[in-house]
Amino acid sequence: MIYIALFVLAFTAIQLLVALSNLIFRPKLNTPYSRTDELVSVMIPARNEETNILKILTDLQHQSHSALEILVYDDQSTDRTASLVSEMANYDKRIKLISSQGLPEGWLGKNHACYQMSQQATGKYFLFVDADVRLGGNAISTTLQQLNKSKSVLLSSFPRQIMQTPGERVVVPIMNYILMTLLPLTLVRHSRFPSLAAANGQFMLFDADTYRNQQPHLQMKAEKVEDIRIARWFKKKRLRVSCIPGTKEINCRMYSNYNEAMNGFSKNIVMFFGNSYVLALMFWLVTTFGFIFLIATMPLLYFIIYVLALIFIRIAVSLASRQSVFNNIAGIIPQHYNMGRLLFLSLKYKNQGAYEWKGRKIK
């Protein structure tokens, strides 16, 4: 048991170092892009997004980088999404509505929507952004600057998550905790290993020529976690990828309650562990129950050091992700409980052969 306790201490130390590196080396997106004439094609896949679509379109209208074309793909919505976009397009000719003609066999809905929009986009840069994302006025300009400064062909951001209910606060931060304690984001850009890759489909900014040459959404047409797959595929091809944590300019409220968050994250939690349930389960067991071995085999001082390390990990992750430090420290126990539930749900859905999202089955 002493060896397990030592492993728990060593693993916790590594988590702390990774979390601190992500906080210390977080890029500061303060400098606007100087080439204001370069066209950015902003593409928004939308399925039943009447509560969000006008907000993101309004945000885009107020961008400091105004050389935009805005494509919205209405993916067979049954609400007012299409009519709201059409009304706004009457006042802003940069906005264009594309209506789905149906989902072909072998495609997932969002991947098909992104691909269809890319075929009509004409910009020098392609920005794919979800309808529930909110953008500050300099969001596009500063990320363009960072894309070029880092000499990347893909820059993805994990938006600062807005959480308004207790149920969201004990589920949504889990993804940031896993990512920020396992992967130094600076290595996404500097390392050549495809395993050291991350991306978030909520905000993905591409060099358009590279996108056209590689056609990533076509290549990943059946992948339910296409963002991470694209990042890894690009790195295999020696294409530089960058990933940045939460910024004040990019925000998102992904889910409105506990059940939505559990259902949504269950489809991708295992991808953070290379799609290995074994590694995911080991991570959960070590980070959730590792303290038992310390209490049973080591002096009290080591347990105190361990607890302090856990607190500092949560502080570093929260600051890097622009989340509430207090909520994440107070929510350590329920978040770990829900991490276990997410793994259970993910395995359950895998055995059933399909997830369901926005009324569609995802195999």
C-alpha positions as CSV (number, residue, x, y, z in Angstrom):
1,M,0.0,0.0,0.0
2,I,2.9,2.3,0.6
3,Y,3.8,2.2,-3.1
4,I,0.3,3.2,-4.0
5,A,0.5,6.1,-1.6
6,L,3.8,7.2,-3.1
7,F,2.3,7.0,-6.6
8,V,-0.7,9.1,-5.4
9,L,1.7,11.8,-4.1
10,A,3.8,11.8,-7.3
11,F,0.8,12.0,-9.5
12,T,-0.7,14.8,-7.5
13,A,2.6,16.7,-7.8
14,I,2.6,16.2,-11.6
15,Q,-1.0,17.5,-11.7
16,L,0.0,20.6,-9.7
17,L,3.0,21.3,-12.0
18,V,0.8,21.0,-15.1
19,A,-1.9,23.2,-13.7
20,L,0.6,25.9,-12.7
21,S,2.2,25.7,-16.2
22,N,-1.2,26.3,-17.8
23,L,-1.7,29.3,-15.5
24,I,1.7,30.8,-15.9
25,F,2.1,30.3,-19.6
26,R,-1.5,31.3,-20.5
27,P,-1.2,33.7,-23.5
28,K,-2.4,37.2,-23.0
29,L,-4.8,38.2,-25.8
30,N,-4.5,41.9,-25.7
31,T,-3.1,42.9,-29.1
32,P,-5.6,43.3,-31.9
33,Y,-4.7,42.0,-35.4
34,S,-3.3,44.7,-37.6
35,R,-4.7,43.5,-40.9
36,T,-8.2,44.7,-40.6
37,D,-9.0,44.2,-44.3
38,E,-8.5,40.4,-44.3
39,L,-11.8,38.6,-44.5
40,V,-12.9,36.1,-41.8
41,S,-15.6,33.7,-42.6
42,V,-17.5,33.0,-39.4
43,M,-19.6,29.8,-39.5
44,I,-22.3,28.9,-37.1
45,P,-24.0,25.5,-37.1
46,A,-27.4,26.0,-35.7
47,R,-30.1,23.4,-34.7
48,N,-33.0,24.8,-32.6
49,E,-31.0,27.8,-31.4
50,E,-33.7,30.4,-31.3
51,T,-32.6,31.4,-27.7
52,N,-29.0,32.0,-28.7
53,I,-28.7,32.8,-32.4
54,L,-29.5,36.6,-32.2
55,K,-27.1,37.0,-29.3
56,I,-24.1,35.6,-31.2
57,L,-25.1,37.5,-34.4
58,T,-25.3,40.7,-32.4
59,D,-21.8,40.0,-30.9
60,L,-20.4,39.5,-34.4
61,Q,-21.9,42.8,-35.6
62,H,-20.0,44.6,-32.8
63,Q,-16.6,43.0,-33.6
64,S,-13.6,45.4,-33.9
65,H,-12.5,43.3,-36.9
66,S,-15.4,44.1,-39.2
67,A,-14.2,42.3,-42.4
68,L,-16.6,39.4,-41.8
69,E,-18.9,37.1,-43.8
70,I,-21.3,35.3,-41.4
71,L,-22.7,32.0,-42.5
72,V,-25.4,30.3,-40.4
73,Y,-26.4,26.7,-41.3
74,D,-29.9,25.9,-40.2
75,D,-29.8,22.2,-39.5
76,Q,-33.5,21.3,-39.9
77,S,-34.5,23.4,-36.9
78,T,-38.1,23.0,-35.7
79,D,-38.1,26.4,-33.9
80,R,-37.7,30.0,-35.1
81,T,-33.9,29.8,-35.8
82,A,-34.2,30.2,-39.5
83,S,-36.7,33.0,-39.5
84,L,-34.7,35.0,-36.9
85,V,-31.5,34.7,-39.0
86,S,-33.4,35.7,-42.2
87,E,-34.8,38.8,-40.5
88,M,-31.3,39.8,-39.3
89,A,-29.8,39.2,-42.8
90,N,-32.2,41.8,-44.2
91,Y,-30.3,44.5,-42.1
92,D,-26.8,43.1,-42.4
93,K,-25.8,41.8,-45.8
94,R,-22.7,40.0,-44.3
95,I,-25.2,37.4,-42.8
96,K,-26.2,34.5,-45.0
97,L,-28.6,31.7,-44.1
98,I,-27.9,28.2,-45.5
99,S,-30.7,25.7,-45.1
100,S,-30.0,22.0,-44.7
101,Q,-31.2,19.6,-47.4
102,G,-31.0,16.7,-45.1
103,L,-28.3,14.7,-43.3
104,P,-26.5,12.3,-45.6
105,E,-25.7,8.7,-44.4
106,G,-22.4,8.5,-42.6
107,W,-22.4,12.1,-41.4
108,L,-23.0,13.6,-38.0
109,G,-25.1,16.8,-38.0
110,K,-22.6,19.3,-36.8
111,N,-19.7,18.0,-38.9
112,H,-21.9,18.1,-42.0
113,A,-23.1,21.6,-41.2
114,C,-19.5,22.9,-40.8
115,Y,-18.4,21.2,-44.0
116,Q,-21.3,22.6,-46.0
117,M,-20.6,26.1,-44.8
118,S,-16.9,25.8,-45.6
119,Q,-17.8,25.0,-49.2
120,Q,-19.4,28.5,-49.6
121,A,-17.0,30.5,-47.4
122,T,-14.5,32.8,-49.1
123,G,-12.5,34.3,-46.3
124,K,-8.7,34.1,-45.6
125,Y,-9.6,32.7,-42.2
126,F,-12.4,30.3,-41.2
127,L,-13.9,30.6,-37.7
128,F,-16.3,27.9,-36.6
129,V,-18.2,29.0,-33.5
130,D,-21.2,27.5,-31.7
131,A,-24.4,29.5,-31.4
132,D,-24.3,29.5,-27.5
133,V,-20.9,31.2,-27.4
134,R,-20.7,34.9,-26.6
135,L,-17.9,37.1,-28.0
136,G,-16.5,40.3,-26.7
137,G,-15.7,43.0,-29.2
138,N,-12.1,42.1,-29.6
139,A,-12.5,38.3,-29.7
140,I,-11.8,37.8,-33.4
141,S,-9.1,40.4,-33.6
142,T,-7.1,39.2,-30.7
143,T,-7.3,35.5,-31.6
144,L,-6.3,36.3,-35.2
145,Q,-3.2,38.0,-33.8
146,Q,-2.5,35.0,-31.6
147,L,-3.0,32.6,-34.5
148,N,-0.4,34.4,-36.6
149,K,2.0,35.1,-33.7
150,S,2.1,31.4,-32.9
151,K,2.5,30.5,-36.6
152,S,-0.4,28.0,-36.2
153,V,-2.9,26.9,-38.8
154,L,-5.5,26.1,-36.1
155,L,-6.2,28.0,-32.9
156,S,-8.9,26.7,-30.6
157,S,-10.2,28.2,-27.3
158,F,-11.9,26.8,-24.3
159,P,-14.5,29.5,-23.6
160,R,-14.9,30.8,-20.1
161,Q,-17.9,28.8,-18.9
162,I,-20.9,30.6,-17.5
163,M,-22.6,28.5,-14.8
164,Q,-25.8,29.8,-13.2
165,T,-27.2,26.7,-11.3
166,P,-25.7,24.4,-8.7
167,G,-26.1,21.5,-11.1
168,E,-23.9,23.2,-13.7
169,R,-21.2,24.0,-11.0
170,V,-20.7,20.4,-10.0
171,V,-20.4,19.1,-13.6
172,V,-19.1,21.7,-16.1
173,P,-15.7,22.4,-14.3
174,I,-14.8,18.7,-14.5
175,M,-13.6,19.0,-18.1
176,N,-11.3,21.9,-17.3
177,Y,-10.0,20.0,-14.3
178,I,-9.1,17.0,-16.4
179,L,-7.6,19.0,-19.2
180,M,-5.7,21.5,-17.1
181,T,-4.1,18.9,-14.9
182,L,-3.1,16.4,-17.6
183,L,-2.0,18.5,-20.5
184,P,0.3,21.5,-20.5
185,L,-1.3,23.5,-23.3
186,T,2.0,25.1,-24.3
187,L,3.0,21.6,-25.5
188,V,0.0,21.5,-27.9
189,R,1.8,24.0,-30.0
190,H,5.5,23.1,-29.3
191,S,5.3,19.3,-29.2
192,R,5.1,17.1,-32.3
193,F,3.3,14.3,-30.5
194,P,-0.3,13.9,-31.7
195,S,-1.3,12.7,-28.2
196,L,-0.5,16.1,-26.9
197,A,-3.3,17.8,-28.7
198,A,-6.5,19.5,-27.6
199,A,-9.2,21.6,-29.3
200,N,-12.8,22.7,-28.6
201,G,-15.4,22.8,-31.3
202,Q,-17.1,25.8,-29.7
203,F,-14.3,28.1,-31.1
204,M,-12.0,26.9,-33.8
205,L,-10.1,29.4,-36.0
206,F,-8.4,28.0,-39.1
207,D,-6.1,29.3,-41.8
208,A,-8.5,28.9,-44.7
209,D,-6.0,27.6,-47.2
210,T,-5.0,24.9,-44.8
211,Y,-8.6,24.0,-44.1
212,R,-9.4,23.8,-47.9
213,N,-6.4,21.6,-48.5
214,Q,-7.1,19.3,-45.6
215,Q,-10.9,19.3,-45.4
216,P,-10.9,18.3,-41.7
217,H,-14.7,18.1,-41.2
218,L,-15.0,15.9,-44.3
219,Q,-12.2,13.6,-42.9
220,M,-13.9,13.5,-39.5
221,K,-17.5,13.3,-40.8
222,A,-18.6,10.5,-38.4
223,E,-16.6,11.5,-35.3
224,K,-18.7,12.7,-32.4
225,V,-15.6,14.4,-30.9
226,E,-14.4,15.9,-34.1
227,D,-12.5,18.8,-32.5
228,I,-9.9,16.7,-30.7
229,R,-9.7,14.3,-33.7
230,I,-8.9,17.2,-36.0
231,A,-6.2,18.6,-33.7
232,R,-4.5,15.2,-33.5
233,W,-4.8,14.7,-37.2
234,F,-3.3,18.1,-38.0
235,K,-0.4,17.3,-35.6
236,K,0.2,14.0,-37.4
237,K,0.6,16.0,-40.6
238,R,3.1,18.3,-38.8
239,L,0.7,21.2,-38.9
240,R,1.0,23.6,-36.0
241,V,-2.0,23.7,-33.6
242,S,-2.6,26.0,-30.6
243,C,-5.1,25.8,-27.8
244,I,-5.8,28.5,-25.2
245,P,-7.8,28.4,-22.0
246,G,-10.6,30.7,-21.1
247,T,-10.4,34.4,-22.0
248,K,-12.6,37.3,-21.0
249,E,-13.5,37.8,-24.7
250,I,-15.0,34.3,-25.3
251,N,-17.7,33.0,-23.0
252,C,-20.3,30.2,-23.2
253,R,-23.1,28.7,-21.2
254,M,-23.1,25.2,-22.6
255,Y,-25.9,23.7,-20.5
256,S,-28.8,25.1,-18.4
257,N,-29.1,22.3,-15.8
258,Y,-27.5,19.2,-14.2
259,N,-29.1,16.6,-16.5
260,E,-28.1,18.5,-19.7
261,A,-24.5,18.8,-18.5
262,M,-24.3,15.1,-17.6
263,N,-25.8,14.0,-20.9
264,G,-23.6,16.4,-22.9
265,F,-20.2,15.6,-21.3
266,S,-20.8,11.9,-21.2
267,K,-20.2,11.7,-24.9
268,N,-16.7,13.1,-24.8
269,I,-15.1,12.6,-21.3
270,V,-13.2,9.5,-22.4
271,M,-11.6,11.3,-25.3
272,F,-9.5,13.3,-22.8
273,F,-7.8,9.9,-22.0
274,G,-7.1,8.8,-25.5
275,N,-10.5,7.1,-25.7
276,S,-9.3,4.6,-23.0
277,Y,-11.9,3.7,-20.3
278,V,-9.1,2.0,-18.4
279,L,-7.0,5.2,-18.1
280,A,-10.1,7.3,-17.4
281,L,-11.1,4.9,-14.6
282,M,-7.6,4.9,-13.2
283,F,-7.5,8.7,-13.2
284,W,-10.9,8.9,-11.3
285,L,-9.9,6.2,-8.8
286,V,-6.5,7.8,-8.0
287,T,-7.8,11.4,-7.8
288,T,-10.9,10.4,-5.8
289,F,-9.8,7.7,-3.4
290,G,-6.0,8.1,-3.3
291,F,-6.2,9.9,0.1
292,I,-7.2,6.6,1.7
293,F,-3.8,5.1,1.0
294,L,-2.1,8.1,2.5
295,I,-4.1,8.0,5.7
296,A,-3.5,4.3,6.0
297,T,0.3,4.2,5.4
298,M,1.9,7.6,5.9
299,P,2.4,10.2,8.6
300,L,-0.2,13.0,9.0
301,L,2.2,15.6,7.5
302,Y,2.1,13.9,4.1
303,F,-1.7,13.9,4.1
304,I,-1.7,17.7,5.0
305,I,0.7,18.3,2.1
306,Y,-1.6,16.3,-0.2
307,V,-4.7,18.3,0.8
308,L,-2.8,21.6,0.3
309,A,-1.7,20.4,-3.1
310,L,-5.3,19.6,-4.1
311,I,-6.4,23.1,-3.1
312,F,-3.6,24.7,-5.0
313,I,-4.5,22.6,-8.1
314,R,-8.1,23.8,-7.9
315,I,-6.9,27.4,-7.5
316,A,-4.6,27.2,-10.5
317,V,-7.2,25.4,-12.7
318,S,-9.9,27.9,-11.7
319,L,-7.7,31.0,-12.5
320,A,-6.5,29.6,-15.8
321,S,-10.1,28.8,-16.8
322,R,-11.5,32.0,-15.4
323,Q,-13.8,30.1,-13.0
324,S,-14.8,30.7,-9.4
325,V,-12.0,29.5,-7.1
326,F,-14.5,29.3,-4.2
327,N,-17.0,27.2,-6.1
328,N,-14.4,24.8,-7.4
329,I,-12.8,24.2,-4.0
330,A,-16.2,23.8,-2.3
331,G,-17.3,21.5,-5.1
332,I,-14.4,19.0,-5.1
333,I,-16.4,16.1,-3.6
334,P,-19.5,16.5,-5.8
335,Q,-17.4,17.1,-8.9
336,H,-15.5,13.8,-8.3
337,Y,-18.7,12.0,-7.7
338,N,-20.1,13.3,-10.9
339,M,-16.9,12.4,-12.8
340,G,-17.6,8.8,-11.8
341,R,-21.2,9.1,-13.0
342,L,-20.0,10.6,-16.3
343,L,-17.8,7.5,-16.9
344,F,-20.6,5.2,-16.0
345,L,-23.0,7.0,-18.4
346,S,-20.4,7.1,-21.1
347,L,-19.9,3.3,-20.8
348,K,-23.6,2.7,-20.7
349,Y,-24.2,4.7,-23.9
350,K,-21.3,3.0,-25.6
351,N,-22.8,-0.4,-24.8
352,Q,-26.2,0.8,-26.1
353,G,-24.5,1.9,-29.3
354,A,-25.8,5.4,-29.5
355,Y,-26.0,8.8,-27.7
356,E,-28.9,11.2,-28.3
357,W,-28.3,14.9,-28.9
358,K,-30.8,17.5,-30.0
359,G,-33.2,14.8,-31.1
360,R,-30.7,12.8,-33.2
361,K,-29.0,9.5,-32.4
362,I,-25.2,9.6,-32.5
363,K,-23.7,6.2,-33.0
